[in-house]
């Protein structure tokens, strides 16, 4: 099924481990992991009813020592504040929801490598290109700050 493209390797692995339920979050089917943060995991996903791929950030209970109402409030507040942002250098929030105890945030998918991977693969970037990328990131961060969001983990991989 992986060879034919019917399943991703990630999906096949979950199914073989008897963890197929983990492949569905709300109305989204998870395709592959994209990243992992302090309190959540991000996956490439598609809506069950069709449509373009998205990024689904799932609040992962086992990554938070004491998942309490304060942690859930921070997650919901992030979704609300980022949802207000409308800027070409900020991914859009498309959906927010809960699937049982699982909280999720759906974001516009920004395809491509992150800056950390680009620099690792290509080495130091030409000054003009590096300056343009920093300018774009700064413009997005400035817009977020105006919306009341402080990005607390700015680094090339983010």
PyMOL commands that set and color helices and strands:
alter all, ss='L'
color gray80, all
select helices_A, chain A and resi 9-16+20-23+61-63+69-84+115-122+127-146
alter helices_A, ss='H'
color red, helices_A
select strands_A, chain A and resi 24-25+28-36+40-47+53-59+93-99+102-108
alter strands_A, ss='S'
color yellow, strands_A
deselect
rebuild
show_as cartoon
